[in-house]
Amino acid sequence: MMWGYSWTWGAMLLMGGWMLLWLLALGGVIWALARLLTRGSQPTTPGGQAPDRALDLLRERYARGEVDAETYESMRARLHGTPPQ
């Protein structure tokens, strides 16, 4: 016999609420760690640098024939910061 010390609905709801709170906190910590660890893992080219989207777009335009060879070389040199050859 428990002599009046039984679990009430309020106590069970409170215990469930605390469990939910701890699960949310644990999920937040896991999410933050995953975000922190994957932040620096940007895709790189074989040279170790991040891919240059502008240069990729220029190459695509050249491949489609939208720009000629002279314009391509001029724009590529400008993107690299070197004088055109």
N, C-alpha and C positions, 0 to 999 in steps of 0.2 A: 504494500500500500504506500502511496506517495504523500499522503497527508496534505493534499492541496497544492503540491508543487508540480503542476503539470504544464506542458507547453501550450501556450495560447496562440491563437492565430497571429496576434500582433508580434509576439516574440519570434515566430517562424518567419514572418515577413521581414522583420528587421534583420534577422540572420541571413536571409536570402539577399536582402539589399546590400549588406556588407560584402557578401561573397561576390555579387555582381560588381561592386565597386572595385574590389581587389583584382578581379579578372580584367576589368577595363584598364586599371592601372598597369597590370602586367602586360597587356596587349600594347599599351602606349609606349612602354619602355622597349619592348621588342621592336615596334615600328620605328621608334627613334633611332635605335641602334642600327637597324637595317638601312635606314635612310642615311645615317652618318657614314656607314661603311661603304655604301655604293655611290656616294656623292662624287668621289674622285675617279670613278671608273668610267670615264668618257671614252668612246671609241677612238682609237688612234690609227694613224697610218704606219707603214713599216718604219718610217723615220722616227717614230715616237711622238710626233706632233698631232694635235687634234686636226681632223679633216677640215679643209677650208671650203665652206659651202659656196662661196662666190666663185672660186676656181672650178668647182664641180659644175656649177651652172654654166660657166663659160665653156667648159669642155662639151657639155651637152648641146649648147647652141652651135658650137663648131661642128659637132658630129651631125646635127640636123641640117647643116648648111645655112644657118641663119647669119653667120659671120664668115668672112673670107679669112685666108691664112694671115694676111698682113694685119687685119684688125685683131685677130686672135692673139698674135704674138705681141702686139702693142698693149692690149688689155691684160694679158698674162704678165707681162713685164711690169705694168703699173700695179697689179695686185701683189706681186712679189717685192715691189719697191726697188727694182733694178731698171736701168735704162734699156730701151728696146735695142735689139741688135740688128 
